């Protein structure tokens, strides 16, 4: 067998070899991919490793060997992400920063720089789109790719193409990625978690059911804590428990979602990789340093968030036909209230009117640790704030908001303050 025909690829030096050695004979790396096992697999999930923390370590070499936490630095701060060294101490995303500091007192904590992370994310996305036009972003640092039929363009199959991509991202951009490769999105995403960081894992069609069987049902796509508890009450704790049911029984016991869950348990997921992934909502929120019960203060902060959401809608070329108010109580329980069905808008006062009505309906005197607002039911900006015979002020309102936006773009976000929000601190991201 010639080197070019060898079935094992080294992910570090990209040399090929036969199956006789556990390490690459060229560079000694154990990071190998079986190209025969990957044949026919074309759906990938690419996920950056501890993305925010990795970018910060890339930009400050002094942080390289230190436990690093990225998140809010105030007393109510929350961990956005942390490096893998910090994770060995038990630090996790979404953990209160006070708890993270107690677990890892020597950790360095830095506030997130979302603009920087977005720039790096766009660089990585551009490299993905150089592999295939079928790139479906899930977040700033992860995406699905469909590489079916790309062999001719890259001179290699999906697995080798992705190995080259991962090496290039690490070399040229300075962050690492983990890759999951399978025949469908569900399994590709599960595979990308198996070998982090700098991972590369395959789940083939033939072994999918056996691999899934011992996994907890909480790993099924779309099953959260409440769904997991419901399934466990029905005696379904492992995916194998669901595999043993027939489809009709799953539908009868689990309701309308039973068919989807049963199919996932069999390793069947027909969703396509869609490059123009629809934006579901645009949001802004604040976690307070101290619980806030004062309704006037909550209202002022809410207005600031409506301003921010309106600006993001304009930037994204979207209009909102619905609003959701998000409130987190001192016991960390979450309360959301929504209103939809109004005329599409990009105007902060109209978003605020809907969100304020939802806030005013909440019990007086209740304290909150977080308040936020999300615009939903999104559509194109061309449909925004058209007005009609009953809404003759729409044109004046659009002009006023456009003037405010222009002044803020030129002189900063606090160049113009609305009277109600004048005493409020600027909303945090």
N, C-alpha and C positions, 0 to 999 in steps of 0.2 A: 504493500500500500504506500503510495507517495504521500509526502507531507500535505499536499493540497487536497488529498482525498481523506485525510485522517479525520475521525469523527469528534475529536475532543479539541475544544478551543480554549486557550488561555485568555482570561479577561484582562490580564495586566499587560502582556506583550503581544497578544493576538496571534501567537504562534499556534500551530496545530500539532497534534500528536495522536498516537494510537491509544489504546485503553490500558496499556501495560503499566503505566506509572501513575502514582497518586498526585504527583506534582509536575509542573511544567518543566521539561528538561532544559528549556532555554533560560528561564529566569527563576525557577524554583517556586513559583507561586502555586498555592493549592486552589486558587479561584478559577475553576474550570467549568466549562459548559459542554454538555453532551449534545452535539448538533443532531445526531440521529433521534434522540428523544424529543428534540424541539421541532422536528420536521412536521409540517402541517399546522403548527400553532402560529397564529398571526395577530391575536389581540393582546395588547400589552397595557399594563398599568405602571406608570413611572411616577415615583414619589421621592421627592428630595428628603434627605436625612436630616432631621432636626434643623430645618431650613434656616430659621431666623438666627439660631445660635451658630450654625455653620458659617453664615455670612459674616457675623460679628467676629468670629475667630479668624476668618480669612483676612479681614480688614485690620485686625489688631493682633499681631503675632504674640504679644505678651499674654493673651488669653488662651493660647493654644493648648496648654497643659493644665488649665484650671477648670474646675466645675463652673459652668456658666448658665445663668438663668436669664431669660428674656421675659420681661413683664412689667406690670405696674410697680412702682417703687414706694407708693404711699402705704399707710397702714391697712388699707382695704385692697391693696394690689393683688392681682391674680397672675399666676404663671401662664404666659403665652406658650412658651416652649422652653426646653432646656437641652443641654448637650447630653451625650450618652454617659459621660462621667458623672454628671449630676444625677442621672437616673439610677446609678448604682446606689445612691443614698436614699432612694425612695421618692425623689422629686418627680412630679408628673404635671402635664399640662392641665390647666383649669384648677389647680390646687391653690388655695389662699397663700399669698406670698409669706405671711407670717409662719405658716406651717412649713413651707419650703425652707425658710431660713433656719428654722429649728432643726430640721433634718440635716441640713448641710450648711453650718454656720460659716464655713470658709468660702462659700460660693460667691462669685462676682455676679451682681445683678445689674442689668442694663435695660433701659426703657426701649420699647420697640421703635424702629425707624421704618415705618410702613412704605414710605416713598422709596427708600433704598431697596427694600425687599421686592417691591413691585418692579423696579428696574431690572434686578437680577432675574426675577421670574420671567420677564419679557425676553431676556437674552436666551434663557433655556427654552422657552416656548418657540422662539425662532429656529433653534436647532432642531426641535421636534418637527416643525413644519417643513424643514429641509429633508426629512425622512419620508413623510407622507402628508397629503392634504387632509387626511382624516385624523385630526387631533381634537379631542373633546376635553377642554379644561374642566377640572373639578374644583380647583382653588388656585391660589397664587403659586403653589408648589407641587401640584400633581395633575396628571391628565391621563386619559386613555388614548391609545394609538391603535389604528388598524393598518397593519403592514401587508395585508393580503395583496399579492400581485406586484409588490415592489422589488422583487428579486432582480428583475432586469435593470432597474434604475440603479441599484446599489451593488450589483454583482455578488450578492450574498443573500441568504435567507434572513428571516426576521430575527432570529437569535443572534447571529453574528452582527447584523446591522445595529441591534440594540447594544451589544457589547462595545462596539466601536463608539456609539453615541455616548454611553456612560463614561468611557475613557476620555472622550473629548470634553465633556462637561467638567470633569474633574481637572483636566489639564488646563483648559482655556478659561473656565469661569471660576474654578476654585471651590466648588461645592460638590458633594457626592450625592448619588441617586441610588435607589433600589428599584429593581425591575421585576415585575411579575409577568409571566407569559403563559397564555392558555388559549383555549378556543372560544372563550366568552368573557364578558366583562366581569361578572361575579367572581369567577375563579382567578382571573388575572389580578384583581384587586386583593384577593386573599393571598395569592402567591407573593405579592410584593412585600407583605409583612413577615415572611417566613425567615428571611436571612439578613435582616437589617443590622448594622448599616452596610452600605456598599454591596447590597445583596443582588442575587439573580436567581430566581426560582421558577421552576416549571411545574404546571399541573396539566397533564395530558388527559385527553378524553377518556382513554381506557381505564385509567386509575382514579378518575374523579370521584365516583361513588364511594369506593373503598376509602379514599382519603378523607372524604367529608363525613363518613359515618360516625367516627368518635368525637367529632367537634361539637361543642355546645350550640344549642339553637340560637343563642345570642349572636352568633357569627353570621347568621343569615341576613342578607341585605334587607334593611328596613325594619329589623326587629330591635327595638330599644329595650330598656329595662322593664317597662310595663308589659310589652309584648312577650318578653322572655318569661316573666312571671306567669302570665296567662297560659302560655304553652306548657310550662312546668306543672301548673295546676291540672292540666289535662293529661299529665303523664308523659309529655314530650320534652325530654331533657337534652337528648342528643339528636343530631341530624339524622342518625340512623333510625331513631324512633319514628321519624316522619317518613323516611324512605320505605319503611315496612308497611305503611298504609297505602291503599290504592287511591287514585286521584279523587274518586267520588266520595270516599270516606273523609279524606282531608277537607274537601269542600263542605261536607255536611258538618264536620266538627269545628272547623275554623272559620266558616263564613266565607265571604267573597274573597278574602285574601288567601284562603286555603290553597287555591290552585297555584298562585304565584309561589308560595312557600314550598309546596310540594315539588314544583318543577325545579326550583333552585336546589332543593335537597337531592334531586337526581342529577345535578350538574348541568341543567338546561337553563339557558338565559339567552333569549333571542333579541335582546336590545342591541341596536346598532350603535357604533361609534359615530356621533353626530357632531361635526365641527362647530356649528353655530348653536351652542348650548344656550338656551333661553335664560336670561337673568330673571330670577323669581322674585327678588325683593332688593330694595336699597335701604340701608338702615344706619342708625347712629345711636349710641347709648353712652351713659355715664355710670360708673360705680363710685358712689360717694365715699369719702373718708370716714364720715359719721352718718348713721341713719338719719334720713330727713323726713319729717312729718309735716313741715310747714307747707301748706297748699300753694301759697304765693311763690315760694322758692321752687317748688316742683314745677309750677306752671311756667316760670321764667326759664328754667333749664329745658323744659319740653319745647318751648319756642326756639331756643337755640338749636336744638336737634332738628326741628322742622326746617330751619334755615339751611342746615348742613345737608339734609336729605334732598331738599329742593335743588341745591347746587349740584349734587351728585346726579340727580335726574337730568338736569340740563347738560352736564358733561357727557352723560351716557346716551343722550338723545332719546330719553324715555319720558313717559307720562304715567301717573299713578291714578288708578280708579279705586284704590282701597288703602286703608291705613290700619296698622296694628300697634297698639300701645303695649309696651313690655315693662313689667314691674317685678322686681325681685324683693321679697320680704326679708326681714332680719334672720329668719330661720332658713334662708336660702331657697325656699319654695318660690316657684315662678308663676306669675299671673299674667296672662295675655288677654287683651280685649281688642276686637277688630270691628271695623265698619267698612263696608264696600258698597259698590253700586253707584258711586257719584261720578260726575262727569270727569274725564281724564284731566289731570292738572299737573303743572310743574311749579305752582305758586305756593310759597311757604305759608302765607296767611290761610289758604284754603286747607292745606294739610294740617295746620295748627288748629283750625276750627274743628275739624273732625277728631283730632287726637285729644284736644282739650275737653270735648264733650265726653269722651271715654274716661278721662282722668276725673272729671267732675262727678261721674257716676260712682266712683269708688268711695268706700267708707271714710268719713271725716276723721282726722287724727291718726290714721294709719301711717306708720313710718316705713320707708323703703330704703334699701341699700343700693338699688339700681333703678334707673328709669331710662327708657329708650323708645324710639319710634321707628317703624319700618313702613315704607311705601310698597304696596303690592298691587296685584291686578295690572301689571305693567303693559304698556302699549307704546306705539311710536309717538315721538314728540309732535308729529304733524297733527295729531288729534287733540292736543292739549289746549285748554282754555279758549275754545272757539267762541263761546258766548252765544246768546240767542236773543229773541225779543224780550225775554224775561230777565236777562242778565246783561244789561247794557253797560255795566261798569267793567266788564272783562277787559276791554281794550285799555282803559286807563290803568287797571291793576297790572296788566302785563307790562305796560310802559314803565310804571313805577318800579316793579321788581327788576326789570332789565337795567334801569338806572342804578339801583342799589347794587346789583351784581357787578356792573361795570366799575363802580367805585371800589368795591371790595377787591376785585381782580387787580386793580391798579395800585391801591394803597394798603391792602391787607384786609383780613376778614373782619377786623374791628373798626374799620373806617366808618361804617354806618351801623349804629345800634338802634334797634327798635325800642320804643319807650318802655314796654313791658319787660324787656330783657336787659335793660341798661345796667342793672345792679348785679346781674348774674355773671358768674365766672364763665369763660368760654367752655363749651362742652368738650369732654375728653373723648378721644377715639374709642 
